[in-house]
Amino acid sequence: MRKLITFLFVLALVPVMIAQTLSGRVSSSVFNFERFDTARHSTFYARAYQQAQLNLNYEKYSLRTSFNYEHDLDLSHSNPSYFRVYTLYVEGREIFDIATVRIGRIPIFSGIAAGVFDGGSIKVDYKKIQFDAAYGGVLANHQDFGFAKNISDNYAMAFNLSTTAIESFKFGAGYSCKNYKPDDYYALRLDDHFNPINMLIQQSSTEYEFLHGAVDFEQEKLNLNAHLRYEYDLNIENTSKIELESQYGLDDNLDLNIYGSYREPRVRYNSIFSVFDYGNTKEGEIGATYHLSKTMSVGLRGGYTKYKDDDASRASVAFNSEYGSVSYRQSFGYAGEMQTLALNYAHTFKPLSITPSVGVAFTGYKLNPDDDRETLTSVVLGVNMRPIKQFSVDLQGQYMNNRIYKDDVRFLLKLNYWFFTKL
């Protein structure tokens, strides 16, 4: 709690000193559920979440942050409270008219170096050439308020260079890595005389290291766009992934989607799991969407996955409209057998600014052909109310029933407030 108060106090001083505008969103929610400790004894929990997204702006510079504080409303429970800082960084835009710089707890999106890290990034956009670079320390599990520790052993790094010099094309290449050292721990082991002793287990750093390249093509006249990505594992010295996505509009009403990929398992270098031969995975999917009108469409998809010694397939059909959707999905083979029928509805009544929503799903599944078939029913009922532009209330009830969770019911209440003010 002391860290939370200090953080909010420091944050409150910034707009007074330099900021011109303050904008963001504040949310407060309560999630209720019942947990059974034994077959006859259960405990009711109410978990509260306080969330905020804040942007302090001064000309080309901003301080952006998002954080969350969660705790049990009943203090007699032993569940810990957490204060998580998801982002907290200073951003400068159009530096020398070409660069954007971020310093602090920043998001990084580049292959294996994807997530939130403590560090910095720069993005340069000069004519038709773009360059991105980022470096940051890996955070602790709870993303608490404090700088990442042991960055020399726990870090992520990424570089990307791309160009749009050729019309309709974008070519890109880059490098990304992520290094992580597992924590040391004590474990019970046997000595030379077979007596149990506590031994300190120290593991070496493990890492991912990849080169990647990508080609994007988009042509509005042909109504065609495609994305091809290639990744190479520098540690294993082998192709890690080849992925192709494409969408083609045959006419104004019919779209065709194609997806294909080749993947090797991503295993950390120096990890014990690197000695296993997992085999690669090949996957393909084709789909078509027919637009009945501007607000209604029907889609069909079929996919096939080839594993090392087995395969699996899947198929789905869906109807979508402005009021909701109805879909059916079925899968077969090594990944298990599953049939799912799902119905979703949501519609906004504008005069009242009320949006009720309903979601129902019926699922039957089994992992192996000889297993008994399991069933699962899940229902979500909700309503969003927005009496004024800046404020909204969300209510949601969740129900699930299968062999393991009998009549499981949960409730969520969430309050949201958006704001923008000049300082």
N, C-alpha and C positions, 0 to 999 in steps of 0.2 A: 504493500500500500504506500510506503514511503517513496518508492521509485515512481509510482503513478502520480503522486502529488507533486513531486519535484519536476517531473516531465511536463505536466500540465501548466505548472507555474512558469517554467522557462518558455514554453510555447506561447503563453499568453502575453509575454513581454515583447515578442518579436513584432506583432502587428502595430503595437504602439510606437515602436522605434522606427520601422522602415516601411511597413506594408501599406499599399494603397487600397487593396481590396481583400476581403476575406470571404471565401465560399467553401461549401462542403455539404456534408450530410451527417446527421447524428441519429443513431438507431439504438433502441432499447428493446430487448426481447426476453421472453421467458419460455423455456421448453420444459414441459412436464412429462414424466414417465414413471412407470412402476417397475422395480427390479426385484425378482424373486431370488432370495438367497438359498432357500430350500423349496421343496415342493409345497410346503404349507406356510412359509413365512416370506413376506415381501416388504419392501420399503419404498415409500413414495418420494420421488426426487423432483425438485424444482430448480433448474439451472438457469441463472440469469446471465445475459450477455449485454455489455455496453460497448457499442462500436462507434467510431467516428472516422470520417475522411475530411481532411482540411487542406485548403490551398491558400497560401498567403502570397500575394502577387505584388511586385514592384517593377514596373516597366517590363524588361526582358527577363526578369529574375523571379523565381518562385521558390517557396518552401512547401513541399508536399509531404503529407503523412497520412497513414491509416493505421489505426491501432484498435485493440479489443481488450476488454477486461471481463473475465468470466468467473463466476463463483456460485456456490450453492446458497439458496435463500435460507435453508435450514442449516445453521452453523454446527449442529450436532453431527452432521455427516463428516466423514473423513476425507472426502474428495478435496484435493487442493485447489486453490484459486490461481489463476494465471493472468498475467498482464503481457500481452503479445503486441509487439511493434512490427507490423508487416512491412511498412515502408516509412522512411524518414530521410529525405534528401533535399539538397539545394539544386535547383535546375537553372541553367543559363541558356537562353535560346538566341539564335542568330548572332553568335559571337563572331565578329569579323564577317558577318553576313553569311557564314557557311557552316557554323558548328553549333551543336547542342551538347552541353556538358552537364553531367549529373554526379554529385558527390554525396555519399551517405549510405543509407540502407536502400539499395536500388534493385529493381527487377532486371534480370538478364534473360534473354530468350535467344539461345544459340546452341542447338544440338544438345549435347550432354550438359553444357553449362547453362542450364535453364533453372530458374528459381529466383530467390531473393538472397542477396549477399551484401556484406558490408565492404564497400569499396567505391569505385568510380567508373564512369563510362563516358565515351565521347562518340559523337556521330557527326561526320563531315559530309556535306552534300555540295559538291562543286560541279557545276554544269551537269553532265550526265554520268558522273562518277560518285558513288557513295562508299564511305568507309566507316566501319563501326569497330570499336575496341572496348573491352570491359575487363575489369579485374576486381575480385572481391573475396573476402573470407567467408567460409561456410559457417552458417549460424547453428547455434544449439537447437535442440528439438523444439523448445518452447518459444523461440524467437523473443526472448525477454529484452528489456531495455538495457543495452550494454554492448560494447563493441565485440566482434567475433574474436575468439581466442585461438592461439596457435596457428596463425595464418600461414606460417611456413609449411605446415603439414596439412592444412585444411583450406583449400582455396579453389576458385574456379577462374578460368581465363578464356577469352574468346576474341577472335579477330575475323572480320568479314569484309570483303571487297566486292562490289558489284557495279555493273554499268548498264545503262539503257541506251547506249550509243546507236544500236541497230533498232530501227522501228519495229514495234510489236514484240521485241524480245527484251528479256532481262537476264544477264549472265552474272553468276555469283560464285565465289569460292571463299573458303575460310578454314580456320583452325579453332578447335575448342578442346579444353581439357578440364578435368575435375579431379582433385586429389583429396583423399580422405584418410585419416589415421584413426582406426578404432581405439576406443579408450582401453587403457590397461585395466585388468581386473584380477581378482584372486579366485582360484578354483581349487577344489579338493583333488589331490593327486596322490599316487602311491610312490614312496621312495624306493631305494634299492632293496630294502628289506620288507617291502609291501606294507609299510605303515602309512596311514593317511596323513598328509601334510597339506597346509595351505601354500600354494605356489602362485607367484605373481606371473600372470600371462601378459606378455608384451608382444604386440603385433606390429609388423612393419606397415608403412603407408601403402595404400592401394590407390590405383588411379585409372581414369579413362583418358584416352588421348585419341582424337579423331581429326582427319581432314575431311572436308565436305565440299561439294560443288552442286550448283543448281541452275536450271534453265527454266524460265517462265516464258510462255507465249500467250498473247492475247490479241485477238483480231475481231473487232466488233462487226465488221462487214461480213465475215464468215461465221459470226456467232460461235466462235471457238476459243477456248482457253485451255491451256495444259501446263502441268508442273512436273518436272523431272528432277529428282534429288538423288545424289550418290554420296555415301559415307564410307570412309576407309579407316580401319582400326590400325593405328600406328604401332601399338604394343604387340598385337597378335600378327600384324602384317598380313591382313586379309580384308576383303570386302565385307563391310558390316551391314550395309543396307542399300538397296536400289528401290526407289519408289516412284510410281507414275500415277498421276491423277489427270483426268481430262473430262471436259464437258463440252458437248456439241449440240447446238440447236438445229435440228433437222428442218423445222419450220417455226412459225410463231407459236405453235401449241405444244410441240413435242421436243423434249430434251433427252439426250443420251449421255449417261455417265459411265466412265470406265476407270477402274482402279486396279493396280497390280503392284506387288512388292516381293522382294527377296530379302530375308532378314537372317542374320546370325545372332545368337543370344549375346546380350551385352553383359559381360562378366568382368568385374574389376581385375586389373592386372595385379599379380601377386596374391590374389585371393585363392583359397583352397578350392573354390568352385571352378577355377580355370583348368583343373586337371580333368574334368569330366567332358565327355564328348556328347554334347546335346544335339547336334545336327541343326541344319538350317530349316527355315520355314518359308514356303512359297505360297502366296495368296493372290487371288484374283476375284474381282467383283464387277458385275455389269448391271446397270439399272436404267430405267426409262421413266420419265415423268410426263404425263399428258395433262395440259392445263385446260380444264373444261371452261373456265372463265378466269377473270382476274383474281378471284378469291377462292376458287375450287380447283383441285388437282388430284390425280390418281397416280401413284407411283408403284413400280415393281422393281425388286432387286433380287439378285441371286449371286451367291458367293461360294468359293471353294478354297480350302486351305490344305496344303500338303505338308505333313510333318515328316520326320525322319523315317518312321516305320508305319505311318498310318495317315489317315486323311479325315476331313470333316467338311460339311457343306451346310449352307443356310439359304433360306428364301424368305421374302417378306413382301407384303402388299399393304398399301396405306392409302386412305382417303383423307384429304386435308381441306378444310374450309375456314372461313373467318370465325366460325363458332367453335371449332375444335377439330378432332381427328379420330379416326378409327383405324387400327392397324392389327395385322396378324403376322407373326414371325414364327418360323420353325427351323430348328437346327438338327443335324444328324451327325453320327460318326464319333470320332475320337474325342471331340470337345464335349460330348454328351448329347442327349436327346432332350429337346425342349420345345414346347408349344406355348405361345403367349398371345392372348387376345387383350388388347388395351383400348380403352375409350377415354378421351379427354375432351372437356368442354370448358370454355371460358368466353365470357362476353361482357363488354362494358356498357352499362346503361348510363349514357352521358348526362342526362338531366340530374341524376342523383350521384354521379361519379362513383358508382358501385360496380365492382367486377366479381361476380361469383365464379367459382371454378370447381370442377369435379373431375377426378381421375380414378378409373377402375381398371384393374388388371387381373386376369385369371391365367395362371401358369401351371403347366404340368411338366415335370422333368425327371430324369434319371441319368446318372453318370454312366452306367453300364447297361447293356441290353438285358442282362439277367437280373438287374435290380428291380425292386418294387417301384412303381410310379408314385412320385410325391406330388402334392398339389399345394399351391400357394394362392391366396386371395389377398389383394391389397387395395385399399380405398383411401383416397385423399379428398377431403372436402375443405374448401377455403373460400374466403371472401376478402377483397381489398376495398377499403373505403377511403375516399379522398375528399373530405369536406371542403378543403381549401387547397390551393395549388402547392403550398409548401409542406403540407402535412398529410400523412396517410397512416392507416391502421390495417394490419394483416392479421387475420385469424385463420388457423388451419388445424384440422383434425386428421390424424393418421391412424389407419387400422390395418393390421396384418394378421393373417391366420394361416398357419401350417402345422406340421406335426411337432415342430420344436417350439414355436411361439404361438400359444393358444390365445386367440382373441387379444392380441397386443394392441393397446390404444395409447396414443400420445397426442399432446396438444401444444400448439405454438402460438404465442401472441407477440407481435412485433409492431413497434411504433417508429415511424421515420419522419425526420424533419430536415428539409433542404433549406439552405439560406445563401444569400449573397448580399454583401454590404460593403459600402465604401467607407474607408477609415479616414 
